[in-house]
Amino acid sequence: MASRETLLKILDLARWAPSGDNTQPWRFEIAGDDHLVVHGNDTRDWCLYDFNGHASHMAHGALLETLRIAATGEGRVATWALRPGSPERAPVFDVRLAARPGLTPDPLLPFIESRVVQRRAMRTTPLTPAQRAALAAAPGPGYTAQFFESSAERKAVAGFLWRSAYLRLICPEAYPVHKEIIEWRTRFSKDRIPEEAVGVDAATARLMEWVMASWGRVKFFNTYLFGTIAPRVQLDYIPARACAAHVLIRADVPAEGIEAHVRGGVVLQRVWLTAAAVGLHLQPQMTPLIFRWYARKGKSFSALPEIARGSLALAEEFESLGGFGPEQGLTFFCRVGVSDPPGSRSLRKGLDELMLPGR
């Protein structure tokens, strides 16, 4: 039987799993000597990017995979199951731990805490054959990695992301999210994205902070003062060109339901940790996938008709860029490359804040 201290140690490492905008949509419970419970939640009620809660479900998967890896460091095999009858908005996952004497720790264990987001430009040094092979193998059965590596391919992706970012920045429903998730004038943040990790220079950050104080300012700048240009250049176009490759994880079967998206999150974390293990940094690029989910499900996410038209056009452009059709399941999209470690990052809430009271 695992001691409470051992279980807390595993959870303390697992909490470093990634989640959309560092929302950390989970709470923990120790239900028994070898029984942990993850109480999930989602952000669909306030976050445009949490399509039907699926982005949060993927975060739950990333957490569960991180927990599994962390448990190997304590000589335990962790398996999880979605509790029957769990509500979609608040899924509950039962995690069982079994002692395995002599178990070799997962090789990704050392990278759980060092894995970070690199939003700034990276070097264009091509992937080595070993790096490429590791990333291709990381998702496992049922998934395929597609690489956009050449200068021409990275340029094409950069143009696509430039147009995607414009839609993101003019969408009024996205504004409250953007306003909420940045913690200004900070290097680290335990529950948001610190300003210094956003990826813009100091002057642009000050302008963004002032403009984002109200939607009226944002709309005025976007309409009359080309307000989307600077952030798109710094956050989307330049980084898309300045990387080793863009990596798209395609699913053999499109994800439907909570468990399928949770397993997509498992894949996401394995790819990210593998990138760290082979000396690469990574930046997720999930907005185009999320806009495509809305478009292909025929669901509007904005009162502005041009947003719906734009999301459909982006979905079609993405499919043309990748050479696949509307039925193709997409799990994760990111860019990777070699860079100096970021000097700023999102931290995490303490374990005392993540444990359910009295648990």
ABEGO torsion letter per residue (X at the ends): XBBAAAAAAAAAAAAABBBBGGAGBBBBBBABAABBBBBBBBAAAABAABBGGAAAAAAAAAAAAAAAAAAAAAGBBBBBBBBBGBBAABBBBBBBBBBBBGBBBBAAAAAAAABBBBABBBBABBBBAAAAAAAAAAAEBGBBBBBBABAAAAAAAAAAAAAAAAAAAABAAAAAAAAAABBBGBABBAABBBAAAAGBBAAAAAAAAAAAABAAAAAAAAAAAGAAAAAAAAAAAAAAABBABBBBBBBABBBBEAAAAAAAAAAAAAAAAAAAAAGBBBBBBAAAAAAAAAAAAGBBABABAAAAAAAAAAAAAAAAAAGBBAABBBABBBBBEBBBBBABBBBBBBAAAABBBGX
